[in-house]
Amino acid sequence: MTGGAGIARLTPAFSSGVCHGYIHSVFESAANAAFFLGGEQRLLTLAARGMPKTPDSLSVPEPWLRLLAEGQEACLEVRETNGAFRADGQPLAFTRDMGWDGHIPAYGGLPAASAFHGAADGLEDGFCHMPPRAREAALAALTTPQAPQWLGLGPGLTPSFDDACVGLLAVCRAAGKPAPFQFTDFSATTDVSARYLRLAQEGYFCEPLCELAEALFSPGKSAGVRQRVIRMAAYGATSGKDVLRGVGAGLNLLLST
């Protein structure tokens, strides 16, 4: 496998050392490698260069990515500033991006909620295609401890309800407030969705969501909210819009307490 070096953006879940796993899933412009760390499965996303940054990911040359196949043996060697990833015995060296890991800090303060709703209200997300009764019940549970009961609701690799939970968790993290729910069992959803939910509970999110949180909570940056809502909405088929649904619910929760 050739085509140059990669760039790794890793959370503390992938600490220095060597871990072994396998290629879990392969898509058109991304793949996932599965490793068992701390008694649970963690996914490392391998994405083509130019894709939005995500935590626990490796940006790789597209020709290299196209040679991956499900089930191949994988090995990740992490050093302080660099490392190597191997799939089916073929190595790809990488350098670590020490300036971005997807962590959202606790900004605190009042968010620019009106700017957000002005940009996001009316978007057609995955919830719009659910039966009305299920949609209303799920959205009512989203801001309560009962949210885990709805895990996995909606179609796709990352179901709509799960994506909304990620958005709400980002708002709580940026506000410095505890989330209204806690996930301990991810068996009701997909492995890919469980990856994003675990990361969100640990405070790590994709680049468009990090940028939106910064615009919402940083004084003087609210003028950029609309542009960042648009970028988040373009993420995936409906995933970005479903995340925005959760962001809106989180903002409403903050302003009501």
N, C-alpha and C positions, 0 to 999 in steps of 0.2 A: 504494500500500500504506500503510495507516494503522493506528493503534492504539497509539501511544506509542513511547517509546524502548526500546532494548535494553541489556543488560549483557554485556560481553565479559570472558571469562576466558582470557587468552592466555599461552602460553609464549614463550620467546625465538625459537621458530621463526617466529612472526609478529611481526617487528620493525617499527619505525616505517616508514611508507612506503605505497605503493600496489601492490597485486598484482591480477592479473586471472585469472579462471577461469570456472567454470560450475557450475550446480546438478547435482551428481553423482547424488543419490538422494533420494527423498521417501517418508516414512512417515507414520503417523497423527499422531504428536506430535513428530516430529523430521525434519530433513533434513540433508544434507551438501553442502557446497560444496567443490569440488576446486580447488586451486591448485598450481602447480609452483614449488617453492622449493628452491634449492640442488641442482638437478638431480633432484629426486624429487617425487612427488605427495604433498601433504599435505592432509588433510581438515579442514575447519572444520565443527563440528556446530552446527546451528541448532535449538534446543530450545525447546519451549513453557515458559513460566514455571511454576515449581513442580516441574519435573523435577530430579532430583539433579544437582549441579554436576559438570561434566567439564572437563578442561583443553582448551584450544583450542576454545572453544565460545562461542556467542552466544545468550543467553536473550532470546527475542523474544515479542511478543504473539501469542496463538494465531490471531486473525483474519489477521494478517500471514503467519503460517506457512502457512496453508491456501491462500494464493495462489501458493505456489512450485510450479514444475513442472520436471521433469528437462530438462536441456539449456539452460535459460535462462542467458544471460550473467551473470556475477557479478563484482563488484569490491569489494575490501576496502581501505579507507583507514584506517590506524592512526596515531593521534597519541599524544602522551605520556599523556594521561588520558582521551581520548575518540576518536571516529572515526565512520565511516559504512560501512554495508554496502549495496550496491546489487544488486538482482536484476531482470533485465529492464528496467533503467534506472530503477527506482523505489527511492528511498533510505530507509534506516532509520538514524537516528542512534543511537549507543550511548555509554555511559560505561564505562570500564574498571574492573573490580573489582581494586583494587590490594592487597586483603587476602587473596585466595585465587587460586592458580593450579594447585592440585593437586599441588604438590611434596611428597614425603615426605622429611623430613630423616633423617639417620643418628642415630637415638636411641641405638643401642648397648645393651649390657647383655643380661640374660637375659629372654626373652619369657615371657608368661603362657601357656605352651603347654597346661598341663592345663586351664585355664579354656576355652581355645579348643576343645580336643578334646571336652570335656564338652558344649559347645554345638553343635558341628558334626558330630560323628560320627553316621553313620546317615542323613544327608541324601541324597535320591535325585537325583543329578546326571546330566549327560549321559553320563558314563562307564558308568553302570549299564545303559545300553541298548546298549552295544557288545558284540561277541562277546568272550567271556572271554579268549581268547588275545591279541587285539589290545589289549584294555584292560590286561592285565598287562604286555605289552611296552611300551606307551606310558607307563604310569606308572613303569616301571623306568627309562625313558630321560629322564623329566622332570627329574631332578636330575643329569644328566650332560651332557657336551658333545655327545651325540648327539641332544639334544632337537630341533634344527632339522629333522631327518629326518622328524619326525612333524607338522610344521607343517600345519595345515589338516585335521587329523583330527576328524571329527564334523560334524554338520549345522549349518545356520544361518549367519547373517551373521558371527558370531564363533564358530568351531568350539570344541568343548569343550577340546581340547588347548591351543589358543591361549589360551583364558581361564585355564586352569590355569597356563600360563606367566606370565601377568600377575600372578596371585596370588603365585607364587613370587618373581618379580622385586620385588614390593612388600616381601616379607619380607627379602630380601637388602638392599634399599635401607635399610629401617628398622634393620636390624642393623649396617649399615656394612660388609657383606661383599660380595665380588665374586660375581656370578651364575655358576653352573656352565656357562652357555652364552651364545652371542652370535648374534643374528640379523643376517645381512647381505643375505639374499635373501628377499623376501616374496612371490614369484610363485606359491607353492603355496597361498596362502590368499586370502581376500577382501580387497578394499580397506578395508572397515570394520574387519576384524580387524587388518590391517596398521597402521591408524591407532593402535589401542590398544597394539599391541606396540612400535611406534616410541616412543610416549610413555612407555611403561613402561621401556624401556631408557634413556630420558633422565631418568627419575625422577619422572614425572607420572602421576597416577592419579585415578580418579573419587572423588567425595566419600565414599561409604560405605566404600571401601577405605582412604582416608586416615584416616578416623575409627577403623576397626578397627586399623590399624597403630599409631595413637597409644595405643589402649587396651592393646594387647598389649605395648608396649615402654615405656610411661611408668609409673614407680612410682606406686602409689596409684590407678591407673585401671583395674585388671584387673576390678573389679566390674562395669564396663560392657561387658565382652567379649561376654556372651551377647546383650545388646540389639543390639550392632553386628553380630554374626554374623547375627541375624535380619534386620536391615535389608539386609545384603549378600546374603543368600539370596533376598530378594524382588526382586533386580535382574534384570530380563529373565525369560525363560522358565526356562532352566537356567543362563544365563550366570553369575549370582551364585553359584550352588552350585558351578559348575565353577571359578570363581575361588577359592572356599573350599577346594576340593580342592587347588589349588596352594599356598594359604597353609599348609595342613596339611603338605604335603610339604616346604615350605620350613622350617617349624618343626622337623620331624623331622630334616632335614638339618643345621640349626644345632646341635641337641642331640647329634648323632652325631659331630661334629667337634671 
